[in-house]
Amino acid sequence: MDTNVIKVTLWGMDVGYLYWDKKQKLAVFEYEVSFLEKGLDIAPLSMSINSQRSKKGMPWLGGTDKLYVGLPPMLADSLPDKYGNSLFTGWLRENKISTKQVTPVDHLSFIGTRAMGALEFEPAKELGRDNAFDVDVQKLYLFAKEVLSERGDTVLRAENSILWQDLIKISSSPGGKRPKAIIAINKETNEVKSGQGTIPNGFEHYILKYDDNSSYPYAKLEYVYYLMAVSAGIHIMPSELKTYEGVTHFLTKRFDRVGNEKLHVQTLAAMNPLATSYEELFAVIRRLNLPYEDSEQQYLRMVFNVLAKNVEDHSRNFAFIMNKEGVWRLSPAYDITFSVDLTAPTYANTHALSINGKDDDIAMGDLIEVAKSNDIRNYKALIAQVQLGISKFETLAIEIGIDKKLIVDIKSHFI
């Protein structure tokens, strides 16, 4: 693969051009002049169309931090995390392509129109059928497990070529480290199709997080946290548990799709690459001039993460959505679950974003300090609201069949 130069598009408009500078080992991006004239500020805090750099036609260089792999933050958001990257590496191996020959720009070309959010990349690597196709969830998941085990005989068999195409199209673009698939579901007929491209009438876009059927109930636990979050007043997309061939998976509706329309999404990591605290997250909300409701929502989520020990609260797990009119809002919450590694030492389970200068041993006083410094009204009532939601954990976990010893272990970490 040696794409080197690709065009970035949004809703059929040419946004700009991206190429890989081999000497600097960084990507270089330039806005298309016609896009600047449309007034859609798709990266207002990190690559604004209104900045002097953009207006003068000067290029934007990629980020040097490992998180951005040499891409500008706005575009690095379109790359997947651990699971999607593992599938991409497997695909390269299957096609006898050295990873040393592949740049992050090539990877975006590989993703093409399948990125989360609304940005698309041309020329895109052709991967067979573009329209929605029927999906055998469990068959594809089992094939994915074989691929990721790096067993050569798995990927070389000719009959696996269609499975490869299907797996890559539904699983190689979403973020996160857990295995997942982008699908579309018809609630009336229970049909499952791929969630890429245009989906038929009666179908809706979902992300399915596989449960690997191990002793740790990832899917059930995330569903319990979803129910607690809803009870706490947190805005989160409708979610449920779905069982295929005896294995239960976590299913959540996508917030970057309305029918077949794509919404533009930027994570905190793209909005402010330097953000390492919740205070900086609130600062982004203010700089985007979002309504007070969004600040209150973010406060609920921060309190929930602290009290229920969701320590995977890194900068890619908070996002903002922009519609076609250029209006920004805080996205619904996502990836909310108990994320303490029960086998790891305490120092390995600190919060990714700090609160009042602390990433561990966060006390009620720290939560109150953040509320006061960000003009959060009725913060005592909001904290109580979260506490009430979290108090339902044991009842919900027992109802859903989570092991009682694990319930006790998890509750012992709650604050």
N, C-alpha and C positions, 0 to 999 in steps of 0.2 A: 504494500500500500504506500502510495506517495502522492496524496491528494495535494498537499502543500497550500493551495489556495481554495477557499470555499466562500460562498455567498451566504450571508445570514438574512433570513426573511422573517416577517411577522405579519400574519393576516393578509398574505399576498403582496406585501410591500417589501421592497429591497431595503434592509436596514443598513447593511454595510458589508465590508469584505475582511476576511481573516486569513492571514498566512503565517507560516511557521518560519522563523528566522533560525536557520541551523547553527549559525555562529553564536548567537546569543542564547540559543535554546529557549526562546520565548516566542509566544505568539504576538502578532501585531495586528491591531484592528483599526479600520478607518470607517467612519460613518459615511453613508451615501448622502450626498447633498440634498437630494429630493426628499429623503426621510427627515432630515433636520427641519425642513420647511413645514412638515406636518405637525410639529409641536408635541409629539408624543414622547415624553421623557421617561424612557423605559429603564434607566439606571440613574435616577436623579441625584444620588448622593455619592456615587463612585465614578460614573462616566456620563455626566449630564450632557444632554444635547445643547444646553444653554451655557456651558463652560466655554472659556476662550479657546481651549484646546480643540474642542469640537467645531466651533465656529470658524476657526482658522484652517480647518482640514488637517490638523496634526494627528498623528496616530496615537492610539492608546496601547501601552505595552502590557503584556501578561504579568500576573502576580508571581512573585518569587517564592511565596510560601508553599509548602508541600500540598496544602489543601487545594491550591489552584492549578497545580501541575503546569505552570507556565502560561495559562490562559488568563485573559482579563476576567475579573470576578463575575461580571454579568453573564459571561458565556460558560465559565466553569460550572455554574449551577446546573447546566444541562447534561453534565456527565454523571454517571451513576456512582454509587459507593461500592462497598466490598463485594456484594453479591453480583451486581451487574458487571463489575470489572473482572470478576472471576470467570463469568460466562464469556466475556469478550476475549480473555486470554485463552480460554478453551477453544473458541472459534478460530483464533489465530493458529493455535496448535493443529487443529483439524485441517486447516488450509495450508499448513506448512509455511506459515509466515512468521519470521522472527520478530519478537516483541521489540528488538532494538531498531527495527526498520519503521516502527509505527510511532507517529507523533500524536499528541493530544488533538491536533487539528484533524488527523486521520480518524481518530475516534469519534469526533463530532460528525464527520462525514458518514461514518458507519451508523450512527444513530439517526441521522437524516431528519425525517418528519416524526420520529417516535419519542422525542424528548418530552419530559414533563414540562408543563407550562405551554407556551405558544410559539417559542422560537423554533425555527426550522433551519436546516443546513443543506446547501446544494454545492456541488453535486453530491448526491447521496448514494451509498453503496446499495445496489439492488439486492433484495433478499426474497425474491419470489412474489407471491400474491400480496397485493396491498389491501384488498377488501377484507372485511370481517370474515373469519372462518370459524368453524366449529372447533371447540377446544375440549380435549379430554384432560381434565385437570390433573388427575392422579397419574396418568400415563406420562405426561410431560414432566411432572415433578420427579418421578422415579428416574426418568431419563436425565434430568438435570443432576441428580445425585451421582449418577454414573459418570457424567461429564466432569464434574468437579472432583471426582476421585482420581482423575487423570489416567484412567485405564485406556490404553491405546486402542484395544479392540472395540471399545464402546463407540468411538467416533469414526472408525474407518469402515464400518459396515455400510454398504450402499443403501440398505433399507432405512437407515437413520437420517438420510438427507432431508426428508420432509420434516422429521421431528426437529432437526437442527434449525431449520428455517422458522418453524413455529415457536420453538423455545426462545430463540433470539428475539423474535418480534414481540413477544409478550413479556419477556423477563429481563432484557438487558439494559433498560433505560431508567427504571426507578431507583431512587436513592435508598440508603439504609443497608445494614449488614445482613439482615435476615432474608432468606429466599422469598421472592414474591413474584406475582404475575399481574399484568395489566389485562383485564378482561371486561366483557360486557355481558350483562345478565338480563334476561327477560323474566320478570317476577311472575308473570302469568303462566308461562310454560316451563320455567326453570331451565331454559336453554342457556348455554354458555358459549360465547364466541370471543374471539380476540378483541381487545379493546383498542387496537390501533387502526387508524384510518377511519372511514365513515362507517358508523354502526347503523343497523336497520332500525326502523320504527319499533317502539315497544321495548327497546334495550336501553340500559343505563350503564355508565362507566363506573367501574370498581377497581380497587386494588385488593388482591387476595394475597395474604401473608400465609405462607405454608407453615404448618406445624410438622416438625420432622418426626413426630410420633415417639419422641424420646421420653425420658422420665420427667422432664421439666415441661409443664404445660404452657408454652409460650402463648398459644392462641387463646386459651381459656383465660389466662391471666390478663392479657391485654383487653379482652372483652369485659372482664370485671372492672378494670380501670376505666374503660369507656363508660360503663354504667355509673360509676362513681363520679366521673367528670361531668356527665349530664346532670346528675343530681346536684352537683356543686355549682351549676349554672354556667359551665364552660361550653362555648360554642364549638362543637365537634361534629363531623359529618356522621350521618346514620351508619351504624355498624352492626354486625351480627356474626354469629358462628355458622359455618357451613360445613356439612359433612359429606365427603366423597369417599366411597369405598371404605367406610369405617374410620377414616381419619378426619379429625375436626380442624378446620382452618379459620383464620380471622379474616373477615370481609368488611371493607370500609369503602364508602362511596367517595369518588374523587371530587375535590373542590376546584380543580383546574379545568373542568369540563362542564358545560351547560348544553346538554344535547350533544350536537357535533361541533359546537363552538368552543374554541380554546381560549383560556384566560392566561394572561402573562403573569408569571410568578417569579419573584426574587426572594431568596432567603436572606436572613440577617447577614450571613457570610458574604453575600454579594453586595448588599446595601452598605455595610460597614465592615470591611475586611479586618479592621483592628478591634472589633468588639469582643470583649472578653467578660462582660458583666451584664446583669439584668439592667443596671442603671443605663448602660449604653443602648440597650434595646429600647428602653423607654425614651431615650433621646432621639432615636430614629423615628419613633412614633410621633414625637413633637415636630421633628424636622419635616416630616411628610405632611404635617398639619392634619392628622387624622382626628376624627371625632373623639370626644371624651370616652364614649362607649368602648373604643378599642383599648384605651389605657386601662380601663377597669377590667376588661377581658384579660389583658396581659397580666394584670395583678393577680387575678384568680388563678391563672395558670402557674405563675411563679410560686404562689403559696401552695398550690396543689403539689407541684414538683418537690417542694421542700418537705412538706408534711408526709407525703406518700412515697418519698424516696425514688423519684425518677431522676437519677443523676446523669442520664444521657441527654442533658439539656444543652447540647452544643449549638453553635450558631447556624447549622443547617437544619435544625429542628424547629425553627421559627421562620415564618414566611409572610410575605405581603403580596396581594393580588392587585393587578391593574386591569380595568376593563377597556373596551375599545374607545371610550371617551377620555381615557387617560386618568381616571379617578382611582386612587390607591386606597386600599383598606387592609387591615390585619387579616390574615388568612384564618380559617378554622384551625383549631388545635389538631395535632397529629403526633404519632409515635409517643403516646403517653402510656407508660406501663412501669411496673416495678423493674428497675434496671440495676439493682445492687447485685454484684457477683458474690453469692453467699460463700464461695470457696476462696475468695481473695481477701487479702489483708485490708484493713480500714483505709489505708492511704490510697488504695487503688479504686476506692468508691466515692471519690469526691465529686462535687457538682462541676460540670464543664463551664458554666457561667457563674461568676461569683456574685455574692449579695453582701452589700455593705463591707466589701473587702475580704469576705470569707467564702471559702468553697467547702467548708465542713464545719460542724458544730454551730450551724446557723440557728439562732434563737428567735423567739417571738419579737424581741426588741429590734432585731435586724429587719424583720419583715415590716414592722411599724415604721422604722426609719426610712425605708424605701418608699412607703406609702406617703409619708409626710413630705419627702423631698420631691415627689412627683405629683403632688396635689390630688391624691386619691381620696375621694370622699367616702365616708362611712366604711373605712377600712376594717373596723372591728366587726361590722356586720358581714363583710365579705369573707373575712377569715373564719367567722363562725359558720358561714355557708359552706365553705370548703371542709371544715371539720365535720359537719353533719354528713356531707357526701362520703367522706372517707370512713366514717364510723360504720358504714354499711358493708365494709369489706368482708368481714368474716361471714356474715349471713349470705351475701352474694356468692362468695367463693365456695361455701358448703353446698349451696343450691346447684352450682354448676359442676360440682364433682371434683374440686381440687383437694388433694391430699391434706388431711388435717394437720399433720406435722409441718408441712410446708407453709400452711396458713399461719401457724404459730411463729415459725421462723421469720416470715415476712412481716407480720405485725410487730415483732420485736424491734424492727428497724424504723417503724413509724415514729414521727415526732408528735 
